[in-house]
Amino acid sequence: MIHHIENHIERMREKPEHVRKQYAFFSSLGITAIILMFWVASFNGSFAIDPTVIATEKTEVESPVSSLTANVSDAFTYVKDMIFGVNKAEYESDVVEVVPGRN
């Protein structure tokens, strides 16, 4: 297997530079596409709209600019929370005990 890869690399070195650049471009494009597919597949369907939110929303018509601004803001917040997680901790007690541990 290693010998086959070494032969392939030697054959690529003999080709003109534009062919090597094309090969590098399409290889990186393919690897990026594979990573993108895994990334998209990792979403767990949390984009579904909650019907209770729809029922409680205002029925007033908003201006297009304010609606667009609100949607962009909500999308940014949603993506930020999806990537970094919601940094919220809830405690049942007012007393926090700190115990030293090992490193």
Secondary structure by P-SEA (a helix, b strand, c coil): caaaaaaaaaaaaaccaaaaaaaaaaaaaaaaaaaaaaaaaaccccccccaaaaaacccccccaaaaaaaaaaaaaaaaaaaaccccbbbbcccbbbbbbbcc
